[in-house]
Amino acid sequence: MITRSEDYVEYCREVAKDLRDIGDLALRGKNTSEITRRVNAGIVREVELTPADDLVDIGCGDGTLLRIAQDTGVSNAIGLLATEEEAEIVRRRGLEVRQGLTHRLPVDDACASVVVCNNVLLVVPRERIPESLREIERVAKPGARVYLGEIPFVPGPPPEPEFETVRETLTYLYGKYGIRAALGMLRRMVRWKLTGKPMVIRSGAAVSFYAEPSEFVAMAEEVGLELIRYWPHDHPVGRFNYLFRKSLPVSGREPVPASA
């Protein structure tokens, strides 16, 4: 029987094992390297990255932002990925990458003047979002810029239907996505058959978390992140990008002038 799984971590692990193009680690689909480059160049502009910064990129994909940061001359740039399989691939490019999930970041307290988490929180279960935001606040230095990007404010598309037979599955894929998708699935099915592995179709596209800006900003402020601004994401639509700053300790704030 063919089953489907929306387990994001296992999906990432499968992508890494079957990788043909490192750009696919950005999980934006095939042949999307230019989109990845453009998105990360925009992030660099928004956070105003400088050589004096220490960067933590949560969900660093193929390492594009880390490479830009390295070329900028930042003091330190650390990337995090969901699986060790992905991390090992990107480390081979000479970048510092560790395995870690949003609710358990393997980096020190207050180590980053810039924290980026783009196109990641949407796949985190809603119940994990508060602790993920607390972790992001923990690793940020006081006054750090925190970029939380591509947060949907609407639910994602419904899950793909499940079919019990190979014929039904391939017919559906051919009808909806074309011959390449059907042939790609057929190759996977043949491999499953030869290795004796169960037929599990994994997807990383399911949206687990979405929130209106007012709700998301309130969640971030609850952990000590102050909103600078937010704006609509270009593509795909239905998402917002947010730029926050970690609150300064009370002693670091500007004194409030006395009333006349």
N, C-alpha and C positions, 0 to 999 in steps of 0.2 A: 504493500500500500504506500502511496505517496503522501507525505505530510508536509506541512509548512511550519516554519518557526520564525518568530520575530525577535529572537535573541540577538541583540546587537553585537555583543562581544564575540559570539560564535560566528556571526556573519563576517566580522572583521578578520577573525582568524582564518576563515575560509578564503577570503579575498587575498590575504597575504600568501597563503599556500599555493594558490593558483595564479599568482601575479605574473603578468606579462609586461605591463607598463607601470613603472613606479608612480606615475601620475594617478593611477587608479586608486591609490591609497587615500586620496582626497575624498573618495566616495561621492563624487559628483557625476559618475557615469563615465562612459568611454569618450576619449578624445576631448577632454575638458581642461587640458593643461593651461590654455590661454585664459579661461574663466578663473581658474585657481590663482594664476599670476595676478590678474586684474583685481580680484577680491582682496588678496593680501597686500597689494600695493596701496589699495584704499585704506586698509587697516593701518598701515604704516603712517599714512598721512593723518588719519584721525587721532592716533595716539601721540603723534609728533615724536616718533622714535629718534633718539640721539645716541651718540657713542657713549654717553654717560649712563645709559640705562642698563638694567638687568631684566631680561625678558623670560617669562614662562609662557609657553604656548600650549594650552591644553587641547589635545586633539590636533596635533600638528600635521596630520596627513602625510604628504610626501616631503615635508620639510621646507616648502617654499618660503614661508615666513622666516624660518630660522636662517635660511641662506641669505635672504635680504638683510636680516639683522646682522649677520656675520659680515656681510659686505659693508654695512653701515659702520661697523667697528664697535658694536655694543660690548660692554664689559663682560657679559655672560648671557647665553641664550640656551635654555633648556626646553626640549619638546617632550610631550607626554602622549602616549598612544594606549589604546585599550588592551592590546596584546603584546606579548614579548616577540611574537613572530613579526609583527609590523615594526616594532622598535628596532629589531636587529637589522632589518632591511635598510631603514633610514640611517642607522649608525654607520653603515658602510659608506655613506656619502660624506663622512667626516663630521657629522653633527652629533650633538649630545642629546640623546633621546632615551627616555625611561618608560617602563610600563607603569600605568597608573590610571585609575578611574576617578571621575570628578568628585566622588564623595570620600576619596582616600588618596590624596595627592602625595607622592613620594618626594617632596621637597621641603626645605626648612621653613620655619616661620619667618615672615617679613623678609623674604629673599629677593623679591621682584619689585622694580619700580614700574613695570608694565606687565599686566596679566591679560592674556588674550584667550578667549574661549568662544570660538566661532563655529557655527553649524554643528554644535555638539549637544547643548542642553535639550534640544528638541527630541533627542532619542533617550534621554534620561527619564526613568519613571517619575511621575509627579511626586511621589512620596520621598524621593531622593533629592529633590531640588533644594529644600532648605539646608540640608547638610552639605550639599555641593556648593551652595553660595557661601556657607560658613567657611568651607575649605579655601575657596577662592579668596575670601577676605583674610584668612589666616596667612596665606603665603605672600600677600601684598604688603609692601612697606607702607607706613603712614604717608598719605598724599599720593600713593601710586595711582596711575591711570589703569582702569579696568574696562576692557572691551568685551562685551557679551553680545555676540552677533547672531543673526538669523533666528530670532525667537518667534515662532509662529503665534498669531493671535486667533487662528482658526484651526480646527482639527484637520488632519491630513486625509488623503483619499481612503476609502474603505479598503480592507485587505483583499488581496487577490483570492478568487475562489479556489477551493481545493477539489481535486479530481482523484479518483481512486486508480485510474488506469493511465498507462503511458500514452496511449493513443489520445485520450481526452485532453491530457495536459499539453501535449505537443500541438494538437489541433487548436486549442485555445491560444497558445503563445503565437502560433503562426498567424492566426486571424487578427490578434490584437497588436503584435509587435513585429511581425514579419519573419522572413526565413532565417535571418541570422540568429535571432533569439531562439527560434525552435531548434536550429542545428546546435547552438551552444548548449541548450538543455539536453539534447540527445547525447552529446559527448559526455556530459556529466552523468547521465543515466547509465551509459555503457560502462563508465569507470566504476560507478557504484556496484553494478552487477558483477564486474570482474573482481572487485576487491571484497565483495560480500558486505559492504556497508549499507545501512538503511537509507532509503530514498527520502532525504529531508531537504526541501527547498528553503533556503534561508534568505531572509530579506532584511536589509538595513534601512528600508525606506519608511517604516512606520513611524508616525509622529506620536511620541508618548507624552510630551508636555507641550502645552500651548497656553498662552495667557494674554489678556488685554494689557496694554502698557500700564494702566493704573495698578493692576494687580501685581505685575512683575516688578515694577518700581518699588512698590510697598514691600515685597519680599526681599529685595536687595537692600533697601534702607533698614530693614529689620536687623540685618547682620552688620551694618556699619558702612554701607556703600552709599555715597551721595551722588545723585544723578547730575550729570553735566548736560546731556541732551540725548534724545533719541530721534530716529528718522526711519522712513520706510526703506526696506532692502529692495534693490532693483529687480533681481530675478533669483529665485522664484518670488512672485508676489505673495502677499499674505503673511509677511514677516517684518520684524523691526530689528534694527541694530541699536545698541545702547552703549553709551560711554559714561562710566562712573568714575568717581575718585574715592579712594579709601579715606575715611574720616581721619583727621589729625587728632592726636590726644588733646585734651582740654588745654593743657599748658602751651600747645603749639598754635592755638587759635588766636586770631586778632582780638585784642581787648574790646569789649563793648563800651562805647562812650557813655559817660554818665549823663542822665537827663538834666536838661537845664532847669 
